[in-house]
Amino acid sequence: MIGRSWRFAVGVRGWSVALVSWGVAWAAARGVLPFGLPDDTLLLAPAAAGLALAAGAAVAAMEHDLRGARFGWRQALLPLSVVGLVVAAVPTLALGETGRWGLPRGDFETVVPFADPQDDGSYRVLWIAAPEFVPGDGRHLVGNMAWGATLDGLPTLGDLGPGPDDGAAPLVEEMVMGALEGDTMRLGRQLGGLGIRYIVLLERLGPAPFSAPDDAVPLPDLVTDTLAAQLDLRRLEGVNSAMIVYANTEWTSVRAAAPPDFDAGRESVADLARDPISGTAGVMAGRGDSLEGLVPDGAVVYLAQTHDTDWRLDVEGERTAQRRALGWGTAFLPDSGGEGDLRYATPLDHRFALLVQLAALATLLGVALRRTVGMAR
């Protein structure tokens, strides 16, 4: 309203981006879009960028255009804008009073009954809740529920990013949906082949008493009743009221020593519902792509991870053969037992692609700096 020339154009563009982003986010939150979005809050980033662009144009307009205009309503907009900015900041300042910005005063670290992975081996946790409660970038399950998975208990910073679309994710959805449709009463056996030891149903963002019951998103009866009816899932009693935790009595460690024929006659993890894995023991517990541990003599090592030939197991310095197991994981076949070293070797083409991206970014920055220096001269 004040700016002219390029300041007016930049202001219009900034407000257009902000308003469109807010509108799409509002529509997505109410489910009126014909397509889905991975996260509605992603649209707030371009909205903030557009708002910042418009604010910058407004400052430039006040400096260049307001002084040259005749005294009138345009001059009155300046104090009104300042007052509006202060009023809009009041809710933000209220949230920052305690320094928690609306987050609960406590988390689930002290209330979840997860086992130490060093005792029985690494495992996964399956989380089912509303999308805003699921760790990381949750995937849609049923109704307004989503799911996510973490390794060895509570989520870490590495679990907060989006997961891959391939691998075990479709298998988890297929198995859970099969149980919800009444196809199996042995969901634990199937999920156990993926290394899932616990299933957590969340209704709140934080545990009681740090989260109010009014903020809960109730779980569908279909989900709670189905899991309660599974024969190989044991509900853990005495857990915080904000969550329901099931222990899988038929789980297999993410990295397990197993008999050589542990997967004989089982072409996929779905076959475990009728013929479960037995006689396994967790080995090489921990996180990361380089692990060490003792491999028992006469055993194979089952890796409950998407099959990838870039995984390598050396036992006493000798590289072991490998094969696909249960249709998706990997079985390493050492000739004898001993100290094992399991590591993932990043493919050379992937490293080369990263170097090309860095070189391209450096080139663009160099060109931009040269243009900036040239314009300054």
C-alpha positions in Angstrom: 0.0 0.0 0.0 3.0 2.3 0.5 5.6 0.9 -1.8 6.2 1.8 -5.4 8.3 0.5 -8.2 10.1 -2.7 -7.4 9.2 -2.4 -3.7 5.5 -2.8 -4.5 6.2 -5.8 -6.8 8.4 -7.6 -4.2 5.8 -7.0 -1.5 3.0 -8.4 -3.6 5.1 -11.5 -4.4 6.0 -12.1 -0.8 2.4 -11.8 0.4 1.2 -14.0 -2.4 3.6 -16.8 -1.4 2.6 -16.4 2.3 -1.2 -16.4 1.7 -1.1 -19.3 -0.7 1.1 -21.4 1.6 -1.2 -20.6 4.6 -4.3 -21.5 2.5 -2.9 -24.8 1.3 -1.8 -25.7 4.9 -5.2 -24.8 6.2 -6.9 -26.9 3.6 -4.5 -29.9 4.1 -5.1 -29.8 7.9 -8.9 -30.1 7.3 -8.5 -32.9 4.7 -10.1 -31.0 1.8 -7.2 -31.5 -0.6 -7.5 -34.3 -3.2 -3.9 -35.3 -2.4 -2.0 -35.8 0.7 1.1 -34.0 2.1 3.9 -35.6 4.1 3.6 -32.9 6.7 1.4 -29.9 6.7 3.9 -27.8 8.6 6.3 -28.0 5.7 4.2 -25.3 4.0 4.9 -22.9 6.9 8.5 -22.6 5.7 7.6 -20.9 2.3 5.0 -18.9 4.1 7.6 -17.6 6.5 10.0 -16.8 3.6 7.2 -14.9 1.8 6.4 -13.0 4.9 10.1 -12.1 5.4 10.3 -10.9 1.8 7.2 -8.7 2.3 8.6 -7.3 5.5 11.9 -6.4 3.8 10.0 -4.7 1.0 7.9 -2.8 3.6 11.1 -1.5 5.3 12.5 -0.4 2.0 9.2 1.3 1.1 9.2 3.3 4.3 12.7 4.4 3.7 12.3 5.4 0.0 8.6 6.0 -0.6 7.1 7.2 2.6 9.3 10.2 2.9 8.4 11.5 -0.5 4.7 11.1 -0.1 2.4 13.8 1.1 1.2 13.7 4.7 -1.9 11.5 5.0 -3.1 8.0 5.8 0.2 6.4 4.6 2.1 8.0 7.5 -0.5 6.7 9.9 0.2 3.2 8.8 3.7 3.2 10.3 2.6 3.4 14.0 -0.3 1.0 13.3 2.1 -1.5 11.8 4.3 -1.3 14.8 1.4 -1.8 17.2 0.1 -4.8 15.1 3.6 -6.4 15.2 3.7 -6.1 19.0 0.2 -7.5 19.4 1.0 -10.4 17.1 4.1 -11.2 19.2 2.2 -11.5 22.5 1.2 -15.2 22.1 4.8 -16.1 21.2 6.1 -14.2 24.3 3.5 -16.0 26.4 4.7 -19.4 25.2 8.3 -18.4 25.9 7.6 -17.4 29.6 8.6 -20.8 30.9 11.2 -21.5 28.2 9.4 -24.7 27.1 7.4 -23.2 24.2 4.3 -25.4 24.9 6.3 -28.7 25.2 5.4 -31.0 28.0 7.6 -30.8 31.2 8.7 -34.4 30.9 9.1 -37.1 28.3 8.8 -40.9 28.1 12.4 -41.6 29.0 11.6 -42.4 32.6 8.4 -44.3 32.1 9.0 -46.7 29.1 10.0 -50.2 30.2 12.4 -50.9 27.3 15.1 -53.5 27.8 18.8 -52.7 27.5 19.9 -53.9 24.0 23.3 -55.0 25.5 21.5 -57.8 27.3 19.6 -59.6 24.6 20.6 -57.8 21.4 19.3 -54.8 19.4 15.6 -54.5 18.6 13.1 -52.1 17.1 10.1 -50.4 18.6 6.9 -49.9 16.6 5.1 -46.7 17.5 1.4 -46.2 16.5 -0.3 -42.8 17.2 -1.6 -39.7 15.7 0.9 -38.3 13.1 2.0 -35.5 15.4 2.9 -37.9 18.2 4.9 -40.5 16.1 8.7 -40.1 16.2 10.1 -38.8 12.9 8.2 -38.8 9.6 5.4 -41.2 10.3 3.7 -43.2 7.7 -0.1 -43.5 7.4 -1.6 -46.6 8.8 -5.4 -46.5 9.3 -7.9 -43.6 9.9 -6.0 -40.8 11.5 -3.3 -43.0 12.8 0.3 -43.2 11.6 3.3 -45.4 12.6 7.0 -45.1 12.9 9.9 -47.3 14.1 13.0 -46.7 16.2 16.1 -48.7 17.1 16.9 -49.8 20.6 14.2 -47.8 22.4 13.4 -44.1 22.4 14.0 -42.0 19.2 17.2 -40.2 18.7 18.0 -37.2 16.4 18.7 -39.7 13.6 15.1 -41.1 13.8 13.5 -37.7 13.2 14.1 -37.5 9.5 12.0 -39.1 6.8 12.6 -42.8 6.3 13.0 -44.7 3.0 10.0 -45.9 1.0 11.5 -49.3 0.3 12.7 -52.0 2.7 10.6 -53.2 5.6 8.1 -50.2 5.6 5.7 -51.9 3.2 6.1 -55.2 5.1 5.1 -53.6 8.4 2.0 -52.0 6.9 1.0 -55.2 5.2 1.3 -57.2 8.4 -0.4 -54.7 10.7 -3.2 -54.2 8.2 -3.6 -58.0 7.9 -4.0 -58.2 11.6 -6.6 -55.4 11.6 -8.5 -57.2 9.0 -8.5 -60.4 11.0 -6.1 -62.4 8.9 -3.8 -63.4 11.8 -3.7 -63.8 15.5 0.1 -64.1 15.4 1.2 -60.6 14.5 4.1 -60.8 16.9 5.7 -63.6 15.0 5.6 -61.7 11.8 6.9 -58.4 13.2 9.5 -60.4 15.2 11.2 -61.3 11.9 11.8 -57.6 11.4 13.4 -57.2 14.8 10.4 -55.5 16.4 10.3 -56.3 20.2 7.9 -53.6 21.4 4.7 -52.0 20.1 3.8 -48.7 21.7 0.4 -47.0 21.3 0.5 -43.3 22.2 -2.4 -41.1 22.9 -0.5 -38.0 24.1 2.6 -36.1 23.3 4.0 -36.5 26.8 3.5 -38.8 29.7 1.1 -38.1 32.6 1.1 -35.8 34.5 3.1 -33.7 32.0 0.3 -33.9 29.4 -3.4 -33.2 29.9 -6.1 -35.8 29.0 -7.8 -33.1 27.0 -4.9 -33.0 24.6 -5.1 -36.8 23.9 -5.9 -38.2 20.5 -7.8 -41.5 21.3 -6.7 -44.6 19.5 -9.3 -46.4 17.3 -11.0 -49.3 19.0 -10.0 -51.4 16.0 -6.3 -50.9 16.7 -6.5 -51.5 20.5 -8.9 -54.5 20.3 -6.8 -56.1 17.5 -3.5 -55.9 19.4 -5.1 -57.0 22.6 -6.3 -60.2 20.8 -2.9 -61.2 19.5 -1.6 -64.4 21.1 2.1 -63.4 21.0 1.8 -59.9 22.3 1.9 -59.4 26.0 0.7 -56.1 27.4 3.0 -54.6 30.0 1.0 -53.5 33.1 1.7 -50.5 35.2 2.8 -48.3 32.3 2.0 -44.6 32.1 -1.6 -43.8 31.3 -0.6 -41.9 28.2 0.5 -45.1 26.4 -0.1 -48.8 26.0 3.0 -51.0 25.5 3.1 -54.6 24.2 6.1 -56.9 24.4 6.5 -59.2 21.5 7.2 -62.7 22.9 8.3 -64.0 19.4 10.9 -61.3 18.5 14.2 -61.9 16.9 17.1 -59.5 17.4 18.0 -57.1 14.6 21.4 -58.9 14.5 21.1 -62.5 15.6 23.1 -65.7 15.6 20.9 -68.4 14.3 21.0 -72.1 13.2 22.1 -72.5 9.6 18.5 -73.6 8.6 16.7 -71.0 10.6 14.7 -69.8 7.6 14.3 -73.2 5.8 10.8 -73.4 4.2 10.1 -69.7 4.9 10.2 -67.5 1.8 9.0 -64.3 3.5 8.5 -62.9 7.0 4.7 -63.5 6.5 5.5 -67.3 6.7 6.6 -66.8 10.3 2.9 -66.7 11.4 2.7 -70.4 11.0 6.4 -71.4 11.4 8.3 -68.9 13.7 12.1 -68.6 14.1 13.6 -70.3 17.1 17.1 -70.8 18.6 18.4 -67.3 18.0 20.5 -65.0 20.2 21.4 -61.4 19.8 24.9 -60.4 18.7 26.7 -57.1 17.9 24.3 -54.8 19.7 24.5 -51.1 19.1 23.9 -48.5 16.5 25.8 -47.3 13.4 27.3 -49.0 10.3 30.3 -50.5 12.0 29.8 -53.1 14.8 31.8 -55.7 16.5 31.0 -58.8 18.5 31.5 -62.5 19.0 30.0 -64.9 16.5 29.2 -68.4 17.9 30.7 -71.4 16.1 28.4 -73.2 13.7 25.9 -70.3 13.5 24.9 -67.9 10.8 24.3 -64.2 11.4 20.8 -62.9 10.5 20.7 -59.2 9.8 17.1 -57.9 10.0 17.8 -55.1 7.6 16.9 -54.5 3.9 19.1 -56.8 1.9 22.1 -54.9 0.6 25.3 -56.5 -0.7 27.3 -53.5 0.7 26.9 -54.9 4.1 30.0 -57.0 5.0 30.8 -59.4 7.8 34.4 -60.4 8.6 35.0 -63.1 11.1 38.6 -63.4 12.3 39.6 -61.3 9.4 37.9 -63.5 6.8 35.0 -62.2 4.7 31.9 -64.3 4.9 29.5 -65.2 2.2 25.9 -63.9 2.3 22.5 -64.7 1.0 19.0 -63.2 1.1 16.9 -64.4 4.1 13.1 -64.4 4.6 12.7 -62.5 1.4 14.1 -59.2 2.5 16.9 -59.6 5.1 20.5 -60.9 4.9 22.1 -64.1 6.3 25.9 -64.2 6.6 27.5 -67.6 6.4 30.8 -67.7 8.3 33.0 -70.9 8.1 33.7 -70.7 11.8 33.0 -68.6 14.9 35.2 -65.9 16.3 35.4 -62.1 16.6 33.2 -60.6 14.0 33.3 -57.1 12.3 30.1 -56.0 10.6 30.2 -52.8 8.6 28.5 -51.1 5.7 30.6 -49.8 2.8 29.1 -46.8 1.1 29.0 -47.4 -2.7 31.6 -45.5 -4.7 29.0 -44.1 -7.0 27.1 -42.6 -4.1 30.3 -41.0 -2.8 31.0 -39.6 -6.3 27.5 -38.2 -6.5 28.0 -36.4 -3.2 31.3 -34.9 -4.4 29.6 -33.7 -7.6 26.9 -32.0 -5.6 29.5 -30.3 -3.4 31.4 -29.2 -6.4 28.3 -27.8 -8.0 27.4 -25.9 -4.8 30.9 -24.5 -4.5 30.7 -23.3 -8.2 27.4 -21.6 -7.7 28.7 -19.9 -4.5 31.8 -18.7 -6.4 29.7 -17.3 -9.3 27.4 -15.5 -6.9 30.4 -14.0 -5.0 32.0 -12.8 -8.2 28.9 -11.1 -9.3 28.4 -9.5 -5.9 32.0 -8.2 -5.9 31.7 -7.0 -9.5 28.5 -5.1 -8.7 30.2 -3.5 -5.7 33.0 -2.2 -7.8 
